[in-house]
Amino acid sequence: MPLTHYALDTFVSQEMSKLTACAPQSLATDFPERGHWLNQFVLRRIFHNHVSEEHAALAFILVRRAEAALDEWELACSAAPEVRRPSGYFKMLRHLENCMTALWQGLEFCRRAIGTKLFEKGDGSVYERLNWLYNVGRHFDPQELQSGDLHRLWITNDGLHTREHSVAFAELREALKFLAGMVDKIAGSSPKAG
């Protein structure tokens, strides 16, 4: 017997009853080599010395974070058809949280490496909101959630939400493409990367 809207929203997650067409888009065809990035990166370092020793640790962490973020994104996409069931919902939420964590950490390493800012405080950009969701997902007290809330982050048809901010699936996908595009140049099979 399916749960009622009241039961979904009260006992599973706020706004869960409103989920109807939650469908983040896969990036598998955009980055078909992603599962080989680490192997390719190591081989390119050995045979082409395309990343200097002083930048190798940074390159490794970028490749690892991008690969993890994309893997988690694909797992979230795979879980989406079951999002209206409690186990499917939490599986998708877990993969989205893991994706966001790896993505933000990768972006943060990039930012520091090139000495730039991803956002200005208060600009409302996707990177500011992504940073907000990343931080509140890690640093909150479940005992202090707003009345009626079971979770600090939750899924809606269009993305991840908190009471204060949200990041749409399309925005998260574009941020993933940005990081993955940089990593594809570092780790991909293209000899022109460097």
BAMARVO-888713 format. One record per residue: residue in one letter; x, y, z of N, C-alpha, C, O, CB in turn. Coordinates in steps of 0.2 Angstrom, whole numbers. Glycine has a CB too. Example, Ala and Ser with C-alpha at 12.3 -4.5 7.8 and 13.67 -1.06 7.14 Angstrom:
BAMARVO-888713
PT/type/n_x/n_y/n_z/ca_x/ca_y/ca_z/c_x/c_y/c_z/o_x/o_y/o_z/cb_x/cb_y/cb_z
PT/a/66/-28/39/62/-22/39/66/-16/39/71/-17/42/57/-22/45
PT/s/64/-11/35/68/-5/36/64/0/39/67/6/40/70/-3/29
//
This chain:
BAMARVO-888713
PT/type/n_x/n_y/n_z/ca_x/ca_y/ca_z/c_x/c_y/c_z/o_x/o_y/o_z/cb_x/cb_y/cb_z
PT/m/4/-6/0/0/0/0/5/6/0/9/7/4/-5/0/6
PT/p/3/11/-5/7/17/-5/6/21/1/0/22/4/6/21/-12
PT/l/11/25/3/10/30/8/6/36/6/7/38/0/17/32/11
PT/t/2/39/10/-1/45/9/3/51/9/9/50/11/-7/46/14
PT/h/1/56/6/5/62/6/7/65/13/13/67/14/1/68/2
PT/y/2/64/17/4/66/24/9/62/27/14/64/30/-3/65/28
PT/a/9/55/26/14/51/28/21/52/25/26/52/29/12/43/27
PT/l/21/53/19/27/55/16/30/61/18/36/61/20/26/56/8
PT/d/27/66/19/29/73/21/31/73/29/35/76/31/24/78/20
PT/t/27/69/33/28/69/40/33/64/43/36/65/47/21/68/43
PT/f/33/58/39/37/53/42/44/51/37/48/47/40/33/47/42
PT/v/44/54/31/50/52/27/54/59/26/60/59/28/47/50/20
PT/s/51/64/23/55/70/21/50/75/19/45/74/16/60/69/16
PT/q/51/81/22/47/87/20/47/88/12/52/87/9/50/94/23
PT/e/41/89/10/39/90/3/40/84/-1/40/85/-8/44/96/0
PT/m/41/78/1/41/72/-3/35/71/-7/36/68/-12/43/66/2
PT/s/29/73/-4/23/71/-8/23/75/-15/19/73/-19/17/73/-4
PT/k/27/80/-15/27/85/-21/31/82/-27/31/84/-32/29/92/-19
PT/l/35/77/-25/39/74/-30/35/70/-36/31/66/-34/44/69/-27
PT/t/36/72/-42/33/69/-47/37/68/-53/36/62/-56/27/74/-50
PT/a/42/72/-55/46/71/-61/53/73/-59/56/77/-62/44/75/-67
PT/c/56/70/-54/63/71/-52/68/67/-57/68/61/-56/64/69/-44
PT/a/71/71/-61/75/67/-66/81/71/-68/82/74/-73/71/66/-72
PT/p/87/71/-64/93/74/-66/96/70/-72/94/64/-73/98/74/-60
PT/q/99/74/-76/101/71/-83/109/69/-82/113/72/-79/101/76/-88
PT/s/110/63/-84/116/59/-84/121/63/-88/120/67/-93/115/52/-87
PT/l/127/62/-86/133/65/-89/138/60/-92/143/61/-95/137/70/-85
PT/a/135/54/-92/139/48/-94/142/49/-102/148/47/-103/136/42/-94
PT/t/138/51/-106/140/52/-113/144/58/-114/148/59/-119/134/52/-118
PT/d/144/63/-109/148/69/-110/155/67/-108/160/70/-111/145/75/-105
PT/f/156/63/-104/163/61/-101/164/53/-101/164/50/-96/164/64/-94
PT/p/164/50/-107/164/43/-107/171/40/-105/171/34/-103/164/41/-114
PT/e/176/44/-104/183/42/-102/183/42/-94/189/41/-91/188/45/-105
PT/r/178/45/-91/179/47/-84/181/41/-79/185/42/-74/173/49/-81
PT/g/179/35/-81/181/29/-77/189/27/-78/191/23/-75/177/23/-79
PT/h/192/30/-83/199/29/-84/203/35/-83/209/34/-84/200/27/-92
PT/w/201/40/-80/205/46/-79/211/45/-75/216/47/-77/200/51/-76
PT/l/210/41/-69/216/40/-65/221/36/-69/227/38/-68/214/37/-59
PT/n/219/31/-72/224/27/-76/228/31/-81/234/31/-82/221/21/-79
PT/q/224/35/-85/226/39/-90/231/44/-87/236/46/-90/221/42/-94
PT/f/229/47/-82/233/52/-79/240/50/-77/245/53/-78/230/55/-73
PT/v/240/44/-74/246/41/-72/251/39/-78/257/41/-78/245/34/-67
PT/l/248/36/-83/252/35/-89/254/41/-92/260/41/-95/247/31/-94
PT/r/250/46/-93/253/52/-96/258/55/-92/263/58/-94/247/57/-96
PT/r/258/55/-85/263/58/-81/270/54/-82/275/56/-83/262/57/-73
PT/i/269/47/-83/275/43/-84/278/44/-91/284/45/-91/273/35/-83
PT/f/274/44/-96/276/44/-103/277/51/-106/281/52/-110/272/40/-107
PT/h/273/56/-103/273/63/-106/275/68/-101/276/74/-103/266/64/-109
PT/n/276/66/-95/277/71/-90/273/78/-90/276/83/-90/285/73/-90
PT/h/267/77/-92/263/83/-93/261/87/-87/258/92/-88/256/80/-96
PT/v/262/84/-81/261/88/-75/267/88/-71/270/82/-69/255/85/-71
PT/s/270/94/-69/276/94/-65/275/91/-58/269/90/-56/278/101/-64
PT/e/281/89/-55/280/86/-49/277/90/-44/273/88/-39/288/84/-46
PT/e/278/97/-44/276/101/-39/268/102/-40/265/104/-35/279/108/-40
PT/h/265/100/-45/258/101/-46/254/94/-46/248/93/-47/256/104/-53
PT/a/258/89/-46/255/82/-46/250/80/-41/245/78/-42/261/77/-45
PT/a/252/82/-34/247/81/-29/240/85/-30/235/82/-29/250/83/-22
PT/l/240/91/-33/234/95/-34/231/91/-40/225/90/-40/236/102/-36
PT/a/234/89/-45/231/86/-51/228/79/-49/222/78/-51/236/85/-56
PT/f/231/76/-44/228/69/-42/221/71/-38/216/67/-39/233/66/-37
PT/i/221/76/-34/215/77/-30/210/80/-34/204/78/-33/217/82/-24
PT/l/211/83/-39/206/86/-44/203/80/-48/197/80/-49/209/91/-49
PT/v/208/76/-50/205/70/-54/201/65/-50/195/63/-52/211/66/-57
PT/r/203/64/-44/199/60/-39/193/63/-37/188/59/-37/203/59/-33
PT/r/193/69/-36/186/73/-34/181/73/-40/175/72/-39/187/80/-31
PT/a/184/74/-45/179/75/-51/177/68/-53/171/67/-54/183/77/-57
PT/e/181/63/-53/178/56/-54/173/54/-49/168/51/-51/184/51/-54
PT/a/174/55/-42/170/54/-37/163/57/-38/158/55/-37/173/55/-30
PT/a/163/64/-40/157/68/-41/153/65/-46/147/65/-46/159/75/-42
PT/l/156/64/-52/153/61/-58/150/54/-56/144/52/-58/157/61/-64
PT/d/154/50/-53/151/43/-51/145/44/-47/140/40/-48/156/39/-47
PT/e/145/48/-42/139/49/-37/133/52/-41/128/51/-40/141/54/-31
PT/w/135/57/-46/130/60/-50/126/54/-54/120/54/-54/132/65/-55
PT/e/130/50/-57/127/45/-61/123/40/-56/117/38/-58/132/41/-64
PT/l/125/39/-50/121/34/-46/115/38/-43/110/35/-43/126/33/-39
PT/a/115/44/-43/109/48/-41/104/48/-47/98/47/-46/111/56/-39
PT/c/107/49/-53/102/48/-59/99/41/-59/93/41/-61/106/50/-65
PT/s/103/36/-58/100/29/-58/95/28/-52/90/24/-53/106/24/-57
PT/a/96/32/-47/91/31/-41/84/35/-42/79/34/-39/94/33/-35
PT/a/84/40/-47/79/44/-47/72/41/-49/67/43/-46/80/49/-53
PT/p/72/35/-53/65/32/-54/62/30/-48/56/29/-47/66/27/-59
PT/e/66/28/-42/63/26/-36/62/31/-31/61/29/-25/67/20/-34
PT/v/63/37/-32/63/43/-27/57/44/-23/57/47/-18/65/49/-31
PT/r/51/41/-26/45/42/-22/44/36/-17/39/36/-13/39/41/-27
PT/r/49/32/-16/49/27/-11/54/29/-6/60/31/-8/50/19/-14
PT/p/53/27/0/58/30/5/65/27/4/70/31/5/56/27/12
PT/s/66/21/3/73/19/1/76/22/-5/82/23/-5/73/11/1
PT/g/72/23/-10/75/26/-16/76/33/-15/81/36/-18/70/25/-22
PT/y/72/37/-11/73/44/-9/80/45/-6/84/49/-8/67/46/-5
PT/f/81/41/-1/87/41/3/93/39/0/99/42/1/86/38/10
PT/k/92/34/-5/98/32/-9/100/38/-14/106/40/-14/96/26/-13
PT/m/95/41/-17/96/47/-21/99/53/-17/104/56/-19/90/49/-25
PT/l/96/54/-11/99/60/-7/106/59/-5/110/63/-5/95/61/-1
PT/r/108/52/-3/115/51/-1/119/52/-7/125/55/-6/115/43/1
PT/h/118/50/-13/122/51/-19/123/58/-21/128/60/-23/119/47/-25
PT/l/117/62/-20/118/69/-22/122/73/-16/126/77/-18/111/72/-22
PT/e/121/71/-10/126/74/-5/133/72/-6/137/76/-6/124/72/2
PT/n/134/66/-8/141/64/-9/144/67/-16/150/69/-16/142/56/-10
PT/c/140/68/-21/142/71/-27/143/79/-25/149/81/-27/136/71/-32
PT/m/139/82/-21/140/89/-20/146/90/-16/150/95/-17/134/92/-16
PT/t/148/85/-11/154/86/-7/160/85/-11/165/89/-11/154/80/-2
PT/a/160/80/-16/166/79/-20/167/85/-25/172/87/-26/166/73/-24
PT/l/161/87/-28/161/93/-32/164/99/-29/168/103/-32/154/94/-35
PT/w/161/101/-23/163/107/-20/171/107/-18/174/112/-19/159/108/-14
PT/q/173/101/-15/180/100/-14/184/101/-20/190/105/-20/181/94/-10
PT/g/182/98/-25/186/99/-32/186/106/-34/192/109/-36/183/95/-37
PT/l/181/110/-34/180/117/-36/185/121/-31/188/126/-33/173/119/-35
PT/e/185/119/-25/189/123/-20/196/122/-21/200/127/-21/187/121/-13
PT/f/198/116/-23/205/115/-24/207/119/-31/213/122/-31/207/108/-25
PT/c/203/119/-36/204/123/-42/205/130/-40/209/134/-42/198/122/-47
PT/r/200/133/-36/200/140/-34/206/142/-31/209/147/-33/194/141/-30
PT/r/209/138/-26/215/140/-23/221/139/-28/225/143/-27/216/135/-17
PT/a/221/134/-32/226/133/-37/227/139/-42/233/141/-43/225/127/-41
PT/i/222/142/-44/222/147/-49/221/154/-45/222/159/-49/217/147/-54
PT/g/220/154/-39/220/160/-35/214/165/-37/215/171/-38/226/164/-36
PT/t/208/162/-37/202/166/-39/197/164/-34/197/160/-31/200/165/-47
PT/k/191/168/-35/185/167/-31/180/164/-35/180/165/-41/183/173/-28
PT/l/176/159/-32/171/156/-36/165/161/-36/160/160/-40/169/149/-33
PT/f/164/165/-30/158/169/-29/160/174/-25/165/174/-21/152/165/-27
PT/e/156/180/-25/157/185/-20/151/184/-15/145/182/-17/156/192/-24
PT/k/152/185/-9/147/184/-4/141/188/-5/141/194/-7/150/186/3
PT/g/135/185/-5/129/188/-7/127/189/-14/122/192/-16/129/195/-4
PT/d/131/186/-19/130/187/-26/124/182/-28/121/183/-34/136/185/-30
PT/g/122/177/-24/117/172/-26/119/167/-31/114/164/-34/111/176/-28
PT/s/125/167/-33/127/163/-39/126/156/-37/125/154/-31/134/164/-41
PT/v/126/151/-42/126/144/-41/132/142/-36/131/137/-32/126/140/-47
PT/y/138/145/-37/143/143/-33/142/145/-25/144/141/-21/150/146/-35
PT/e/139/151/-24/138/153/-17/133/148/-14/133/146/-9/135/160/-17
PT/r/127/146/-18/122/142/-15/125/135/-15/123/132/-10/116/142/-20
PT/l/129/133/-19/132/126/-18/136/126/-12/136/121/-8/136/124/-25
PT/n/140/131/-11/144/131/-5/140/131/1/141/128/6/149/138/-5
PT/w/134/135/1/129/135/7/127/128/8/127/126/14/124/140/5
PT/l/124/124/3/122/118/4/127/113/7/126/109/11/119/115/-2
PT/y/133/114/4/139/109/6/140/110/13/141/106/17/145/111/2
PT/n/140/117/16/142/118/23/136/116/27/138/113/33/143/125/23
PT/v/130/118/26/125/116/30/123/109/31/121/106/36/118/120/28
PT/g/125/105/25/124/98/25/129/95/30/128/89/32/125/95/18
PT/r/135/98/31/140/95/36/140/98/43/141/94/47/147/97/33
PT/h/137/104/43/137/107/50/130/109/52/128/115/51/142/113/50
PT/f/127/105/55/120/107/58/119/102/63/121/96/64/115/106/52
PT/d/114/104/68/112/100/73/105/98/72/100/102/71/112/104/80
PT/p/104/91/71/97/88/69/92/90/75/86/91/73/98/81/69
PT/q/94/92/81/90/94/86/87/101/85/82/103/88/93/93/93
PT/e/90/105/81/88/112/80/85/113/73/85/119/71/95/116/80
PT/l/83/108/70/79/109/63/73/112/65/70/112/70/78/102/60
PT/q/71/116/60/64/119/60/59/114/61/59/109/58/63/123/53
PT/s/54/116/65/48/112/66/45/109/59/44/113/55/43/116/70
PT/g/44/103/59/41/100/53/47/97/48/45/93/44/37/104/49
PT/d/53/99/49/58/97/45/61/91/48/63/90/54/64/102/44
PT/l/63/86/44/66/80/46/73/80/44/78/76/46/63/74/43
PT/h/75/84/39/82/84/36/84/91/34/79/96/33/82/80/29
PT/r/90/93/34/93/99/33/92/100/25/91/106/23/100/100/35
PT/l/94/95/21/94/95/14/88/90/12/88/85/14/101/94/11
PT/w/85/92/6/80/88/4/79/88/-4/81/93/-7/73/89/7
PT/i/76/83/-7/76/83/-14/69/86/-16/64/84/-13/77/76/-17
PT/t/69/90/-22/62/92/-25/63/90/-32/68/87/-34/61/100/-24
PT/n/58/91/-36/58/89/-43/63/93/-47/66/90/-52/51/92/-46
PT/d/66/99/-45/71/102/-48/78/102/-45/82/104/-49/69/109/-49
PT/g/78/100/-39/85/100/-36/85/98/-29/81/95/-26/88/106/-38
PT/l/91/101/-26/92/100/-19/90/107/-15/92/112/-18/99/98/-17
PT/h/87/106/-9/84/112/-6/86/112/1/87/107/5/77/113/-7
PT/t/87/118/4/86/119/11/81/125/12/78/127/7/94/122/14
PT/r/80/127/18/75/132/19/77/139/16/73/143/14/73/133/26
PT/e/84/140/16/87/146/14/89/146/6/88/151/3/93/148/18
PT/h/91/141/4/94/141/-3/92/134/-7/91/129/-3/101/142/-3
PT/s/93/134/-13/93/128/-17/98/128/-23/100/134/-25/85/127/-20
PT/v/99/122/-25/103/122/-32/99/117/-36/98/111/-34/110/119/-30
PT/a/98/119/-42/94/115/-47/98/110/-50/104/110/-50/91/120/-52
PT/f/95/104/-52/99/99/-55/103/101/-61/109/99/-62/94/93/-57
PT/a/100/106/-65/103/108/-71/109/113/-69/115/112/-72/98/113/-75
PT/e/109/116/-63/115/120/-61/120/116/-58/126/117/-59/113/125/-55
PT/l/118/110/-54/123/106/-52/127/102/-58/133/101/-57/120/101/-47
PT/r/123/100/-63/125/97/-69/131/102/-72/136/99/-74/120/95/-73
PT/e/129/108/-73/134/113/-76/140/113/-72/146/114/-75/130/119/-77
PT/a/140/114/-65/146/114/-61/150/108/-62/156/108/-62/144/115/-54
PT/l/146/102/-62/150/96/-63/154/96/-70/159/94/-71/145/90/-63
PT/k/150/98/-75/153/99/-82/159/103/-82/164/102/-85/148/101/-87
PT/f/159/109/-78/165/113/-77/171/110/-74/176/110/-77/163/120/-73
PT/l/170/107/-69/175/103/-65/178/97/-70/184/96/-71/173/101/-58
PT/a/173/93/-72/175/88/-76/179/90/-83/183/86/-85/169/83/-78
PT/g/177/95/-86/180/98/-92/187/99/-90/192/98/-94/177/104/-94
PT/m/189/102/-85/196/104/-83/200/97/-82/205/97/-84/196/108/-77
PT/v/197/93/-78/200/86/-77/201/82/-83/206/79/-83/196/82/-71
PT/d/196/82/-87/197/79/-94/203/81/-97/206/77/-101/191/80/-98
PT/k/205/87/-97/211/90/-100/217/88/-96/222/87/-100/211/98/-100
PT/i/217/87/-90/222/84/-86/223/77/-87/229/75/-88/221/86/-79
PT/a/218/73/-87/218/66/-86/216/62/-93/218/57/-94/214/64/-81
PT/g/213/66/-97/210/63/-103/216/61/-108/222/62/-106/205/67/-106
PT/s/214/57/-113/219/54/-117/221/60/-122/226/58/-126/216/49/-121
PT/s/219/66/-122/221/71/-127/228/73/-125/229/75/-120/216/77/-127
PT/p/233/73/-130/240/75/-129/241/82/-128/246/84/-126/244/72/-134
PT/k/236/86/-130/237/93/-129/236/96/-122/237/102/-121/232/97/-134
PT/a/233/92/-118/232/95/-111/239/96/-108/244/92/-109/228/90/-107
PT/g/239/100/-103/245/101/-99/245/106/-94/251/107/-91/250/103/-104
//
